[in-house]
Amino acid sequence: MKIGITIHLSTINESLWINGIKQNAIYLLKALSLLEHDVYLVNASVEVQAPYEDKVVWDTNEIPIKDWQSAIEDTDVMIFLGATYSDLNINEFKDLGTNRKAIRYACGNNYIMDAEDSIFGRKTIKIEKTHYNQNLDEVWLIPQHEVTNLEYLRVLHNLPADKIKVVPFVWDPMFIDIACSFFSAPGKDEKLGAGVIPLYMPGKENRDKQLACFEPNVNIIKWSIIPTLIAEDYINSGGAMDKLTVYGGHDLLKQTYYPSIIQHTTLFKTDPIKLNYLPRIAMVTALSKTDIVLAHQWENNLNYSYLDALYLNFPLIHNADFIQDAGYYYSGFNIADGKAQLELAMNKHDKHIDKYNAKSQAVLTRYTIYNEEMIELYGKLLENLMEPDTHELSYSYNWKTNTYL
C-alpha cells in the first residue's frame, strides 16, 4: 500500500521542537514502514515546497516527503495528521482512484482547544476556523484523548461508532539522539561549559539541584501551576533546592493575574528568587541544565517530553496514568502526593538509579517500533480499513501494553 501522512511546513528547516505534531507524523511513518508499506509525508503548505532535500531537518531518504498534488496521484490511504484539508480536498483525493481511504489521525485535544477558543476567543492554533470533515472513512485517536474526544469527534465527523478508534501511541528516540550528538560536537564544551551533557548526573547536593517544568502553558491541559506548587510544598516542608525553571512560562509574567497567584509563595519571595521563567527551547538543551523534571497534565497521559526525560535517565515526577510504572508517579491534582514523590527523588534517587532506569527502558519500549505487538496491531487496523472485519479486534486500549485488551 502507498500511505501518505500529512504535515504542514511553515518555514524552511523548521524546528521539530516547536510542537509534537511533526514528530508524531514521523514516528507513525517509521512504524507503518515496518509493515512493508510505501509510507511518506505529504506537505500541505505553499510556504515550503519540493524539492525538500535542503528544506527540512531530517534525511529525506529515510523520511520521504511529497507535495499534495504529487502525492494524491497514486496514494491508497491518506492519513490527515498534521495539516487541515477541506472536504473538497478529500473528495479530490478519493475521485482519483477506487477504494481510496481517508483517515483523520487525531493527536490534539480538540475538545479542550475548541472550548478555549470558542469561549475565550484565544487561538491555540493560528487559524480562524476548524474543519470537521464529513467524508472521512475513519478517525484514529491517540489514547490519552479518549475520555474527552472519542464521542466529541464521532458526532462532529458524523461517523458510526465503529469508525472512530483509539490507536497505539508511537514514540521514537531518534531526534533525542540527534540532538544529544550535538553536545559532543567540536567546541560545544566551550559554549556550554565543560562536562555539560544532556544526561542525568548523580551526586549533587539537594541545595544545588535544578528543577524544571516543560509544560507549554498554552492551554489548561498542560500548564505549570501544579509543578510549581509541588516545589513550593517541598520548600515549605524544609526541602532544599536551587531553583525551579518553568520553560515556556515567560508569557505568564507579562500579565497581572498569574503573578498575583504566586506572589505569596516562598519560591517567589525568597531572595534570591527560586523561580525562573524562560521561553520554550529544545528539550535536550534544557535538560542539560536540569536535575529533576516536574510535570503535570490533565487528560493528556502521554507526552513526548515525559518520555524524552525518562530516556535520558532523569527523575520525572508526574501524574500520567499511562506511564505510572515509570518515574515518580503521583495521582491527579494531589500536590501533597507530588511533594512526597519529589522528596523521594531528591533524597533516594541516586541509591536506586539502576532499578529506576531499567523500569524506564521497559516502559519506553512499549511505545517504540520494538513493540512488535503494536506494529502488528497497526497492520491489522490498516487491513480492517481496506477490508472491514478482516480481523476481530476489541478496540479497547490497554495502557500496560500499548495495544488492545
N, C-alpha and C positions, 0 to 999 in steps of 0.2 A: 504494500500500500504506500501511496505518497501522501504524507501528512504535513500540513503547514500549521505553524503556531504563530499567532500574530503578536507583534510588538510595535512600539512607536519610538522612533529615534528623533529626539528633539534637536540635538546638536551633533556635530562630528566628534567622535571619540568621547561620547558621553559616559560619565562615571556610572558604574554598576551599583554604587553605594548610595545613590540618590533615594532609591526605594528598592523594595524586593521584587518588583514585577519582572524585570528583565532576567534577574537570577532565576526566578520561578520558571520562566519560559525555557531557559537554557537547561535547567536541571530536568525538566519534563522531557525535553528533546533527547537528552542523554539516556533517560530511562526507556523511552519508546524506541530509540535506535537499537537497543539491545534485543528488541523483538524482530530485528532484521527488516524493519520498515525504512523507507527513504523519508527522513524527517528533516525539516528545515524551518527556519524562522521566516516570517513574512512581515516586511516593514510597511507600516501604514502611512508614514509621514511623507510630506513633499519637501521638508527641510533637508533631509538626507536621503539620497537615492543611489542606486547602483552606478558604478562598481563599488563594493564595500571594503575591499581589502585593507585600505588605509583609513577607513572611516569609523571603525568600531574597535573596541579594546580587547577583542578575543580573536582567536585564529579562525578565519572563515573556512578553512579546510576541515577543521574539527566541528565547528558550529556554523554550517552554511546559512546564508540569508538571501532572500529574493525580494523583489518588489511585488506588490499586489497584482499588478496586471500580468506579470510573467508567471506568477505562482498559480493563478486561477485556471490557467490553460489545462493543466493535467493533474491537479490535486484531487485526491479522493476524499480526504477528511480535512476540513479546516477547523482548527481549534482557536476560537476567539478568546485570547487570554489577556494580552497587554495592549490592545487597541480597540477602539469602538468603531463599529461599522453599522451602516443602516440596513434596513430590510431590503432596500434596493440592491445593495452590495451583495447580500446573501443570496438574493434571487439571481443576480448576475452570475455568481459562482455556481449555483445549482443548475442553471439553464445550460451551462456549457458541457454537461455530461449526465450520465444516468447513475442513479444510486449514490449520488454525492451526499455527504453528511456534513452538517454544520453543528459544532458543539460550542457552547459557551463554557469556558473554564473559569469559574468564579473564585477569585482569590483575594477579594476585598470584602470588608464588612459593609455591604451595601445598605442594610437596614439602618445601621448607626449613621453612616455618612449621609444617607438621604434624609434622615431625621434632622441632623445638624444643619445641613444645607437648606432644608425647607423651612425649619422653624427659626433659625438664627440668621439666615441669609449669608452664611460664610461658605466659601467654596473650598472644600477639601481637595478637589481637583479642578484644574483650570478649564472647565467647560461650563457653558450656560445651561445645558440640559443633558439628560442622560438618555440612553436608548435601551429599552427592554424589548428586544427583538421578538417578533411574533412568528418567525419561520425557522426556529431552531429545531433540531432533532432531539437534542438532549442538553441538559446543563449538568456539568460536573463541578462539584462543590468541595473545596478543601475542608477537612473535618473540624477545624476549630471554629467554623462559622455555621455549623449545622443548626444549633439552637436558635440563632437569630435569623438565619437566612433561608433555610430549606423551604419552608412554607411561603415565605415572602417572595422568593424567586419563582416558585411554582406558579403562583397566581399571576404575578406580573408578566411572566413569559407565556402564560396561558398554556401550560403543559400538563399532561397527565402525571399523576404521582410517580409512575414507574419510569418517567423520563427525566427525573431530576435525581442525581445520585451523588452520594458522598464518596470521594475517591481518596486514595492514599496521598499523604503529604510526601513531597520529594525534596531532599536537600543534598548538597554535594560540597565537599571542602575545596573544590578546585580553585575558586577565586581567593579563598583564605590562603591557600598555599602560594598562589602567585603573589599576593600582597606581602606575605611573610618573606618571600625570596628577595623582595626589595630591600629588606633590612640588612641583608648580607652583601649588598652591592658595594663596590669600592667607594670609600668616602662617606658611607652612611653613618658610621660611628661618630665622625667628626660633627655631623649635623645634629644628631640626637643625643650624643653623649655616650661614652664608652660603656659597653655591656648592656645597652638597652635593646632588648629583643621582645617581640610580642608573644611571650610565653610566660605562664605563671612562674615566679621565682620565690621559693620558700625562704624563710629565715628572717623576715623583717619583724621588728618590734611593732606592736599594735599602734603605738603612738605615731609611727611613721607611715602607716598603711593608707593608700589612696583608694577610696571607694568611688565607683562610677555607676551612673544610671544611663541607659541608652534608649529609653522610651522616647519616641519622636515628638511628643507633645503637640500633635496636630489634631487629635480628637480624643474623646473620652476613653476609648478602649485601651490606649497605651499612653499614659502620662505619668509624671514623676512624683506626684504628691505622696503616694504610699511609700515608695522607697525613701523619700526624704524624711517622712515621719518615723519609719523604722530606724533610720540613723539617729534621729532625734531621741527616740525612746532609748536607744542603746547608750547614747551620751548621757542622758539623764539618769541612767541606771549605773553610772560610774565607768562606762566603757571608754577606751582611748582610741583615737584615730587622728589622722592628719586632716583630711577634708573629704567631702563628697562633691564630685563634679557631675553636673547634670548636662549631658551632651544633648544638643537640640533644645536647650532651655533658655537661650539668650533672649528670645522674644517675650518670655514670661515677665521679664523685668522692665519691659517697655510700656507697661500698663500700671495702673494703681491697684487693681483688685488683688492680683496674686501676691504682691509684696505685703498687702495687709493681712494675708493668711499666715505668712511665715514670720512676720516681724517680731513676734514674741518668743520664737524658738531659741533655744540655746545655740543651735548651729548658726543662727543669724546674728545673735547678739555677742557671741564670743569674739574677742579681739586677740589675734586676727580671726576674721570670719571663717567658718568651716564649710561654707558653701561656695561653689564655683560654677558659673553658668557659661557654657560655650556653645557655638553653633554645632550643627551636625557635621561630623568628619568621618573619614573612613574608619571602620570598626577596628582594624588592626592597628592603625596609628594610635587610636585612643587606648587600646588595650596595652600598648607598650608603656603607658604611663599609669597603669591600673594594677591594683592588687586584688580587689574583690568587686564583683558586679552585683548590684541590687536591681531587681526587676519586679514589675507588676503589670498585669494585663486583666482585661475584663472581656470574657467570651472571645479570647484570641490565644488559645492554648499552645500554639506552635508559632515560634518566631525565629527567624534566621539568627538574630543577634544572640539569642539564648544558646542555640546550637553552636554558633561560632565560639562563644565563650567557653563552652564545655570542651570543644575540640582543642582549644589551646590551654586546657587544664586549669582554667580559672575557677575559683569558688564562685558559684552562682546561687544567690538567694532569690527564690522565685515562687510564684503561685500557679504555675502552669500544670494543670492536672495531667496532661498527656505525657509529660516527662517527669512525673513525680518520683520516679525511681532513679533519678539522677539529680545532682546538685543538692541544695539545701532547700527543701520544699516547705512552704507554709500555706495555709488554706485561705482562700478567698481574700477578704479585706482585713484579716486578723493581724494587726500591727504587732501585738504582743508576741504572737507566734513567729512573725517575721524577725522580731528582735532576738528571740531565743535562737533562731537559726543563724542570725548574724553573729551572736556571741559564740556559737559553736564553731562557725567558720573562722572567726578571729582567733580563738583560743586553742582549737583542736585540729584544724585542717592539716597542718604540716605533719602531724603524727600519723595521719591516716591517708596520706596523699595517694599512695599506690592503689589502695582499695577504691578511693574516690574516682581516680582516673579510669580504672577498669570498668566501673559501673557506667561512667560517661561514655566510654567507647562502645559498650554493649547497646546503650540507648541510641547513640548516633547511628549505628549500623542499620537499625530498622528503618531509617528514613533515606538510606542511600541505595545506589544501584546494586550493592552487595546483598540486599534483602531479596533473595530470589523469589520468594512468595509474593512480594509486592510487584515485581516485574511481571510475573506470571498472571497476576490479577489484572494488571493493565492490559495484557494481551487478551484476556477473556472479555474485558469491558469493550475493547475495540471490536472483537468478533461478535459480541451481542449487539453492538451498534449497527453493524452491517447486516447481520442475520439474527434478528431477535430470538431469544430463548435458546441460543446455541449452548449456553452454559447456565446452569441453575445456580444463582448466587443469592446470598442473603441480603446484600447491600446494607448490612448493619455493621458500622465501623467498630473495630476493636483497637483501642489505642495501644494495647500491650504488644501488638504485632504489626500495626500499621497496615492491616488488611481487613478482612471481614470475619465476623464470628462464624 
